[in-house]
């Protein structure tokens, strides 16, 4: 899987429309989210990295440089951190096993 979308909570917080959970939508394709083995995250913007809890058996992959940026010195600037949700970045640390 590539990216995981954002959650209903984040949609409400950011005043975005939320039609359905992208991970739950896998079921429409006949895919059980619990069977997803690997998830490649293109970057850590809020609209790409929510719903970790819905993929209990997945290994998450992220470029190490993206991780460094998301937790680095530039996050002190509101304009640069606007696209990130702290909870999503923390959740990546809690669930991941590999940065490349």
ABEGO torsion letter per residue (X at the ends): XBEAEBBAAAAAAAGBBBABBAAAAAAAAGBBAAABABBBBABABAAAABGAAABAABBBBBBAAAAAAAABAAAABAAAAAABBAAAAAAAAAABABBX
